[in-house]
Amino acid sequence: MNSPFQTNAAPTHNPFKSLIELESELPKNPEYEKSFVAFLDILGFKEFLIRSGVHAPQLMTEVYKAFRFARNASYQFNLIEHRMFSDSVMIWCAHRNPHSFWNFLNQVELVRETFFRHGLLVRGGITYGDHFSASEVVVSNALVQAYKLEQAAVFPRIRVDETVLDLPDMRVQPKSSGAFIVPHNGTALMVSPGKIRADCERETCLCPFRHQPNIRFLLTGNTEIRVPEDAEYTPEQLDSFHNDGLRQLQTYRESLLEHRRKLPQPFDTAVQIKINYLEREFNLTVLQCNLSQAEKAALKI
C-alpha cells in the first residue's frame, strides 16, 4: 500500500536553476554590436486572426518555415536573428563582413513574401546601428530608429535608412556578365543592388516585388547567373528568361488584384490607399521592364 506521503507528481520546477541557466547564456561583458535591424508591422493582422479562426496558426507555421529557410540558405545563418510578437516582426544581423547586409536583406524579403502570399501586407523600416541581444534581452538604438521609420512609412513599404546606404557594403562590383558581386575573403556573393530604389513617392525603399533573376533580366537585360562569364546566351535561353520573367510579373499582378477583390465592403479608404500604392509601384516596375508595348499594356493595372 502506498504511503500517504508518496506522490507520483513530476518534480517541482526549480526557478533558481532556470535563473542560473539564463545567466550562463548572457555575455560576461555585454556591449553593443553594429547590426542591421528591420522592424516590420503586419497590416491587418488582427482582422486576419478573426477571419481565419482556428486556421490562423497555419500562417505562423509558414512564417516559421520562412525564417528557417532563409537562415539555412545563408552560410551566415547563425548571424541572423528574429522575433515575432503579435503583429510585429524584428529581424537583425550582426555586421561582421560585407556579405552580412545582403543575407539579412534576403531574409527580410522572404518574410515579407510569406505574408503577402497569405493576403497580408507589410510596412517596415531598415536601419543600421548599435544593437544588443542575448537570450530574451534586446536593447537596440537601431531598433528604435527602425520603428520610427516604419511609423513614418504610411504605405505598405519597407523604408531604408541612409545609414545603410552610406556603408561600403553597398558598393558592389559589376561583372562583364551583368551580375553584381560583393567580394570578401576570396568569395563573391552575387547581389541585386536594384532591390533598394526610390519608390513612386521618392522615398528609398526595399523594392516591393522580390527581385527574382528573371524579373531582373527584364529590367536590366542580364541575369545574375552566367557560368562562365563570357558565355553567350542562346536565343532559346533568352526567350526562356523573358517568358519566365513575364509569368512572374503576371503572378504578382494576380496577387494584387486578389488583394483588391478582398477589400472589405464598404471600402475602407485607408486600406484602398495601401493597395493603390502597390499597384502604382507594380506599374512603375512594368514600365521599366524590357517588354513589348502589348505586354506592358496587358500587365498594367
C-alpha positions as a Markdown table, in Angstrom:
| # | Residue | x | y | z |
|---|---|---|---|---|
| 1 | Met | 0.0 | 0.0 | 0.0 |
| 2 | Asn | 1.4 | 3.4 | -0.9 |
| 3 | Ser | 2.3 | 5.8 | 1.9 |
| 4 | Pro | 0.0 | 8.9 | 2.1 |
| 5 | Phe | 3.2 | 10.9 | 1.8 |
| 6 | Gln | 4.1 | 9.4 | -1.5 |
| 7 | Thr | 3.3 | 11.2 | -4.8 |
| 8 | Asn | 3.7 | 10.4 | -8.5 |
| 9 | Ala | 3.7 | 14.1 | -9.4 |
| 10 | Ala | 6.5 | 15.4 | -11.5 |
| 11 | Pro | 9.4 | 17.1 | -9.6 |
| 12 | Thr | 8.7 | 20.7 | -8.7 |
| 13 | His | 10.1 | 23.2 | -11.1 |
| 14 | Asn | 13.2 | 24.9 | -9.6 |
| 15 | Pro | 13.1 | 28.6 | -10.6 |
| 16 | Phe | 16.7 | 29.2 | -9.2 |
| 17 | Lys | 18.1 | 26.6 | -11.7 |
| 18 | Ser | 16.4 | 28.5 | -14.5 |
| 19 | Leu | 17.9 | 31.8 | -13.4 |
| 20 | Ile | 21.4 | 30.2 | -13.2 |
| 21 | Glu | 20.9 | 28.7 | -16.7 |
| 22 | Leu | 19.8 | 32.1 | -18.0 |
| 23 | Glu | 22.8 | 33.8 | -16.5 |
| 24 | Ser | 25.1 | 31.4 | -18.2 |
| 25 | Glu | 23.6 | 32.4 | -21.6 |
| 26 | Leu | 24.3 | 36.1 | -21.1 |
| 27 | Pro | 27.7 | 37.5 | -22.1 |
| 28 | Lys | 30.0 | 38.4 | -19.2 |
| 29 | Asn | 30.6 | 41.9 | -20.5 |
| 30 | Pro | 27.6 | 42.9 | -22.7 |
| 31 | Glu | 28.2 | 45.6 | -25.2 |
| 32 | Tyr | 26.6 | 46.9 | -28.4 |
| 33 | Glu | 27.4 | 45.4 | -31.8 |
| 34 | Lys | 26.9 | 47.2 | -35.1 |
| 35 | Ser | 24.0 | 45.5 | -36.7 |
| 36 | Phe | 21.4 | 45.7 | -39.5 |
| 37 | Val | 17.9 | 45.8 | -38.0 |
| 38 | Ala | 14.4 | 45.6 | -39.6 |
| 39 | Phe | 11.1 | 46.3 | -37.8 |
| 40 | Leu | 8.1 | 45.1 | -39.7 |
| 41 | Asp | 4.4 | 45.7 | -39.0 |
| 42 | Ile | 1.9 | 43.2 | -40.4 |
| 43 | Leu | -1.0 | 45.3 | -41.6 |
| 44 | Gly | -4.5 | 43.9 | -41.0 |
| 45 | Phe | -3.2 | 41.2 | -38.8 |
| 46 | Lys | -5.9 | 41.4 | -36.1 |
| 47 | Glu | -8.6 | 41.2 | -38.8 |
| 48 | Phe | -6.7 | 38.2 | -40.3 |
| 49 | Leu | -6.8 | 36.3 | -37.0 |
| 50 | Ile | -10.5 | 36.9 | -36.6 |
| 51 | Arg | -11.2 | 35.9 | -40.2 |
| 52 | Ser | -9.0 | 32.8 | -40.1 |
| 53 | Gly | -10.2 | 31.5 | -36.7 |
| 54 | Val | -8.7 | 28.1 | -35.8 |
| 55 | His | -6.7 | 28.1 | -39.1 |
| 56 | Ala | -4.6 | 31.2 | -38.1 |
| 57 | Pro | -1.7 | 29.0 | -36.7 |
| 58 | Gln | -1.1 | 27.7 | -40.2 |
| 59 | Leu | 0.3 | 31.1 | -41.2 |
| 60 | Met | 2.6 | 31.1 | -38.1 |
| 61 | Thr | 3.9 | 27.8 | -39.4 |
| 62 | Glu | 4.6 | 29.3 | -42.8 |
| 63 | Val | 6.3 | 32.3 | -41.2 |
| 64 | Tyr | 8.5 | 30.0 | -39.1 |
| 65 | Lys | 9.4 | 28.0 | -42.2 |
| 66 | Ala | 10.4 | 31.2 | -44.0 |
| 67 | Phe | 12.6 | 32.2 | -41.1 |
| 68 | Arg | 14.3 | 28.8 | -41.1 |
| 69 | Phe | 14.6 | 28.6 | -44.9 |
| 70 | Ala | 16.3 | 32.0 | -45.2 |
| 71 | Arg | 18.6 | 31.2 | -42.3 |
| 72 | Asn | 19.6 | 27.8 | -43.7 |
| 73 | Ala | 20.1 | 29.2 | -47.2 |
| 74 | Ser | 22.8 | 31.5 | -46.0 |
| 75 | Tyr | 26.2 | 30.4 | -44.8 |
| 76 | Gln | 26.0 | 33.2 | -42.3 |
| 77 | Phe | 22.7 | 31.9 | -40.9 |
| 78 | Asn | 23.9 | 32.0 | -37.3 |
| 79 | Leu | 24.3 | 35.8 | -37.5 |
| 80 | Ile | 20.6 | 36.4 | -38.4 |
| 81 | Glu | 18.1 | 36.5 | -35.6 |
| 82 | His | 14.4 | 37.2 | -35.5 |
| 83 | Arg | 11.5 | 37.7 | -33.1 |
| 84 | Met | 7.8 | 37.9 | -33.8 |
| 85 | Phe | 5.3 | 39.2 | -31.3 |
| 86 | Ser | 1.6 | 39.7 | -32.3 |
| 87 | Asp | 1.7 | 41.8 | -35.5 |
| 88 | Ser | 5.3 | 42.9 | -35.2 |
| 89 | Val | 8.5 | 41.2 | -36.5 |
| 90 | Met | 12.1 | 42.1 | -35.7 |
| 91 | Ile | 15.0 | 40.8 | -37.8 |
| 92 | Trp | 18.6 | 41.6 | -37.2 |
| 93 | Cys | 22.0 | 40.6 | -38.3 |
| 94 | Ala | 25.4 | 41.5 | -36.9 |
| 95 | His | 27.6 | 43.3 | -39.3 |
| 96 | Arg | 30.6 | 41.0 | -39.4 |
| 97 | Asn | 31.6 | 41.4 | -43.1 |
| 98 | Pro | 30.4 | 42.8 | -46.4 |
| 99 | His | 28.1 | 39.9 | -47.1 |
| 100 | Ser | 26.1 | 40.4 | -43.9 |
| 101 | Phe | 23.7 | 43.0 | -45.2 |
| 102 | Trp | 22.7 | 41.1 | -48.4 |
| 103 | Asn | 22.0 | 37.9 | -46.5 |
| 104 | Phe | 19.9 | 40.0 | -44.0 |
| 105 | Leu | 18.0 | 41.6 | -46.9 |
| 106 | Asn | 17.2 | 38.2 | -48.4 |
| 107 | Gln | 15.6 | 37.2 | -45.0 |
| 108 | Val | 13.5 | 40.4 | -44.9 |
| 109 | Glu | 12.3 | 39.8 | -48.5 |
| 110 | Leu | 11.4 | 36.2 | -47.8 |
| 111 | Val | 9.4 | 37.0 | -44.7 |
| 112 | Arg | 7.5 | 39.8 | -46.5 |
| 113 | Glu | 6.7 | 37.5 | -49.4 |
| 114 | Thr | 5.4 | 34.8 | -47.0 |
| 115 | Phe | 2.9 | 37.3 | -45.5 |
| 116 | Phe | 2.0 | 38.6 | -49.0 |
| 117 | Arg | 1.1 | 35.1 | -50.2 |
| 118 | His | -1.4 | 34.9 | -47.3 |
| 119 | Gly | -3.0 | 38.2 | -48.2 |
| 120 | Leu | -1.2 | 40.3 | -45.6 |
| 121 | Leu | 0.8 | 43.5 | -46.4 |
| 122 | Val | 3.9 | 44.6 | -44.5 |
| 123 | Arg | 5.2 | 48.0 | -43.6 |
| 124 | Gly | 8.6 | 48.5 | -42.1 |
| 125 | Gly | 11.9 | 50.2 | -41.7 |
| 126 | Ile | 15.6 | 49.0 | -42.0 |
| 127 | Thr | 18.4 | 50.7 | -40.2 |
| 128 | Tyr | 22.0 | 50.2 | -39.1 |
| 129 | Gly | 23.4 | 50.9 | -35.7 |
| 130 | Asp | 24.0 | 49.8 | -32.1 |
| 131 | His | 22.2 | 46.7 | -31.1 |
| 132 | Phe | 22.5 | 44.2 | -28.2 |
| 133 | Ser | 20.6 | 40.9 | -27.9 |
| 134 | Ala | 21.2 | 37.9 | -25.7 |
| 135 | Ser | 18.7 | 35.2 | -24.8 |
| 136 | Glu | 15.4 | 37.1 | -24.2 |
| 137 | Val | 17.0 | 40.5 | -23.8 |
| 138 | Val | 17.0 | 43.1 | -26.6 |
| 139 | Val | 18.4 | 46.6 | -26.2 |
| 140 | Ser | 18.8 | 48.4 | -29.5 |
| 141 | Asn | 19.1 | 52.0 | -30.7 |
| 142 | Ala | 18.9 | 50.7 | -34.2 |
| 143 | Leu | 15.6 | 49.0 | -33.4 |
| 144 | Val | 14.2 | 52.3 | -32.2 |
| 145 | Gln | 15.2 | 54.0 | -35.4 |
| 146 | Ala | 13.7 | 51.2 | -37.5 |
| 147 | Tyr | 10.4 | 51.5 | -35.6 |
| 148 | Lys | 10.3 | 55.3 | -36.3 |
| 149 | Leu | 10.9 | 54.6 | -40.0 |
| 150 | Glu | 8.1 | 52.1 | -40.0 |
| 151 | Gln | 5.7 | 54.5 | -38.3 |
| 152 | Ala | 6.5 | 57.2 | -41.0 |
| 153 | Ala | 6.3 | 54.7 | -43.9 |
| 154 | Val | 2.5 | 55.1 | -44.2 |
| 155 | Phe | 2.2 | 52.8 | -47.2 |
| 156 | Pro | 3.0 | 49.0 | -47.3 |
| 157 | Arg | 6.7 | 49.6 | -48.0 |
| 158 | Ile | 9.9 | 49.0 | -46.2 |
| 159 | Arg | 11.9 | 52.2 | -46.0 |
| 160 | Val | 15.7 | 52.0 | -45.9 |
| 161 | Asp | 17.7 | 54.5 | -43.7 |
| 162 | Glu | 20.6 | 56.5 | -45.1 |
| 163 | Thr | 22.9 | 54.9 | -42.6 |
| 164 | Val | 22.7 | 51.7 | -44.6 |
| 165 | Leu | 23.2 | 53.4 | -48.0 |
| 166 | Asp | 26.4 | 55.1 | -46.8 |
| 167 | Leu | 28.2 | 51.7 | -45.9 |
| 168 | Pro | 31.0 | 50.4 | -48.1 |
| 169 | Asp | 28.9 | 47.1 | -48.4 |
| 170 | Met | 26.6 | 48.9 | -50.8 |
| 171 | Arg | 29.5 | 49.5 | -53.3 |
| 172 | Val | 29.0 | 46.4 | -55.4 |
| 173 | Gln | 31.2 | 45.4 | -58.3 |
| 174 | Pro | 29.7 | 44.8 | -61.8 |
| 175 | Lys | 30.9 | 41.8 | -63.8 |
| 176 | Ser | 31.0 | 41.5 | -67.6 |
| 177 | Ser | 28.2 | 39.0 | -67.4 |
| 178 | Gly | 25.9 | 41.7 | -66.0 |
| 179 | Ala | 25.9 | 40.3 | -62.5 |
| 180 | Phe | 26.9 | 42.3 | -59.4 |
| 181 | Ile | 29.1 | 40.9 | -56.7 |
| 182 | Val | 30.3 | 41.7 | -53.2 |
| 183 | Pro | 33.8 | 40.1 | -52.8 |
| 184 | His | 35.1 | 39.0 | -49.4 |
| 185 | Asn | 38.0 | 36.8 | -48.4 |
| 186 | Gly | 38.2 | 35.1 | -51.8 |
| 187 | Thr | 34.5 | 34.5 | -52.1 |
| 188 | Ala | 32.0 | 36.5 | -54.1 |
| 189 | Leu | 28.3 | 36.9 | -53.2 |
| 190 | Met | 26.0 | 37.7 | -56.2 |
| 191 | Val | 23.6 | 40.5 | -55.3 |
| 192 | Ser | 20.9 | 42.6 | -56.9 |
| 193 | Pro | 21.5 | 46.3 | -55.9 |
| 194 | Gly | 18.2 | 47.3 | -57.7 |
| 195 | Lys | 16.4 | 45.8 | -54.7 |
| 196 | Ile | 16.9 | 49.2 | -53.0 |
| 197 | Arg | 15.4 | 52.0 | -55.0 |
| 198 | Ala | 13.4 | 55.2 | -54.8 |
| 199 | Asp | 9.7 | 54.5 | -55.0 |
| 200 | Cys | 7.0 | 56.5 | -56.6 |
| 201 | Glu | 7.0 | 58.8 | -53.6 |
| 202 | Arg | 10.7 | 59.3 | -54.0 |
| 203 | Glu | 11.5 | 57.5 | -50.7 |
| 204 | Thr | 14.3 | 55.0 | -50.5 |
| 205 | Cys | 12.7 | 51.6 | -50.0 |
| 206 | Leu | 13.2 | 47.9 | -50.5 |
| 207 | Cys | 11.6 | 47.1 | -53.9 |
| 208 | Pro | 8.1 | 45.8 | -53.1 |
| 209 | Phe | 8.4 | 43.0 | -55.5 |
| 210 | Arg | 11.1 | 40.4 | -54.9 |
| 211 | His | 13.9 | 40.6 | -57.5 |
| 212 | Gln | 13.8 | 37.2 | -58.9 |
| 213 | Pro | 16.5 | 36.6 | -61.5 |
| 214 | Asn | 14.1 | 36.6 | -64.5 |
| 215 | Ile | 12.4 | 39.8 | -63.4 |
| 216 | Arg | 15.9 | 41.3 | -63.1 |
| 217 | Phe | 16.5 | 40.1 | -66.7 |
| 218 | Leu | 13.5 | 42.1 | -67.9 |
| 219 | Leu | 14.7 | 45.1 | -66.0 |
| 220 | Thr | 18.4 | 45.1 | -67.0 |
| 221 | Gly | 18.8 | 42.6 | -69.9 |
| 222 | Asn | 21.1 | 40.5 | -67.7 |
| 223 | Thr | 20.5 | 37.6 | -65.3 |
| 224 | Glu | 22.5 | 37.0 | -62.1 |
| 225 | Ile | 23.8 | 33.7 | -63.3 |
| 226 | Arg | 26.2 | 33.1 | -66.1 |
| 227 | Val | 29.0 | 30.5 | -66.0 |
| 228 | Pro | 31.5 | 31.0 | -67.4 |
| 229 | Glu | 31.2 | 34.8 | -67.5 |
| 230 | Asp | 32.0 | 35.2 | -71.2 |
| 231 | Ala | 29.4 | 32.6 | -72.3 |
| 232 | Glu | 26.8 | 33.9 | -74.7 |
| 233 | Tyr | 23.1 | 33.1 | -74.1 |
| 234 | Thr | 21.4 | 31.2 | -76.8 |
| 235 | Pro | 18.2 | 32.6 | -78.4 |
| 236 | Glu | 16.3 | 29.8 | -76.6 |
| 237 | Gln | 17.7 | 30.8 | -73.2 |
| 238 | Leu | 16.8 | 34.5 | -73.8 |
| 239 | Asp | 13.3 | 33.5 | -74.7 |
| 240 | Ser | 13.1 | 31.4 | -71.6 |
| 241 | Phe | 14.3 | 34.2 | -69.3 |
| 242 | His | 11.8 | 36.6 | -70.9 |
| 243 | Asn | 8.8 | 34.3 | -70.6 |
| 244 | Asp | 9.6 | 33.2 | -67.1 |
| 245 | Gly | 10.0 | 36.9 | -66.0 |
| 246 | Leu | 6.7 | 37.7 | -67.7 |
| 247 | Arg | 5.0 | 34.9 | -65.8 |
| 248 | Gln | 6.4 | 36.1 | -62.5 |
| 249 | Leu | 5.1 | 39.6 | -63.2 |
| 250 | Gln | 1.7 | 38.1 | -64.1 |
| 251 | Thr | 1.7 | 36.2 | -60.8 |
| 252 | Tyr | 2.3 | 39.4 | -58.8 |
| 253 | Arg | -0.4 | 41.1 | -60.8 |
| 254 | Glu | -3.0 | 38.4 | -59.9 |
| 255 | Ser | -2.0 | 38.6 | -56.3 |
| 256 | Leu | -2.5 | 42.4 | -56.2 |
| 257 | Leu | -5.9 | 42.0 | -57.9 |
| 258 | Glu | -6.8 | 39.4 | -55.4 |
| 259 | His | -6.0 | 41.8 | -52.6 |
| 260 | Arg | -8.3 | 44.4 | -54.2 |
| 261 | Arg | -11.1 | 41.8 | -54.5 |
| 262 | Lys | -10.8 | 41.1 | -50.8 |
| 263 | Leu | -11.2 | 44.7 | -49.7 |
| 264 | Pro | -13.9 | 44.9 | -47.0 |
| 265 | Gln | -17.3 | 46.2 | -48.0 |
| 266 | Pro | -18.0 | 49.1 | -47.9 |
| 267 | Phe | -14.4 | 50.0 | -49.0 |
| 268 | Asp | -12.1 | 51.1 | -46.2 |
| 269 | Thr | -10.4 | 54.2 | -47.6 |
| 270 | Ala | -7.2 | 53.6 | -45.6 |
| 271 | Val | -6.8 | 50.0 | -47.0 |
| 272 | Gln | -7.6 | 51.1 | -50.5 |
| 273 | Ile | -4.8 | 53.7 | -50.4 |
| 274 | Lys | -2.4 | 51.0 | -49.5 |
| 275 | Ile | -3.5 | 48.8 | -52.4 |
| 276 | Asn | -3.3 | 51.8 | -54.7 |
| 277 | Tyr | 0.3 | 52.4 | -53.7 |
| 278 | Leu | 1.4 | 48.8 | -54.5 |
| 279 | Glu | -0.4 | 49.0 | -57.9 |
| 280 | Arg | 1.4 | 52.2 | -58.7 |
| 281 | Glu | 4.7 | 50.5 | -57.8 |
| 282 | Phe | 3.9 | 47.5 | -59.9 |
| 283 | Asn | 3.0 | 49.6 | -62.9 |
| 284 | Leu | 6.3 | 51.5 | -62.5 |
| 285 | Thr | 8.2 | 48.2 | -62.5 |
| 286 | Val | 6.4 | 47.1 | -65.6 |
| 287 | Leu | 7.3 | 50.3 | -67.4 |
| 288 | Gln | 10.9 | 49.8 | -66.6 |
| 289 | Cys | 11.0 | 46.3 | -68.0 |
| 290 | Asn | 12.2 | 45.4 | -71.5 |
| 291 | Leu | 8.7 | 44.3 | -72.7 |
| 292 | Ser | 6.7 | 45.0 | -75.8 |
| 293 | Gln | 4.1 | 47.7 | -75.6 |
| 294 | Ala | 1.4 | 45.0 | -75.9 |
| 295 | Glu | 2.9 | 43.1 | -73.0 |
| 296 | Lys | 3.1 | 46.2 | -70.8 |
| 297 | Ala | -0.5 | 47.1 | -71.7 |
| 298 | Ala | -1.6 | 43.6 | -70.7 |
| 299 | Leu | 0.2 | 43.8 | -67.3 |
| 300 | Lys | -0.7 | 47.3 | -66.3 |
| 301 | Ile | -3.3 | 47.6 | -63.5 |
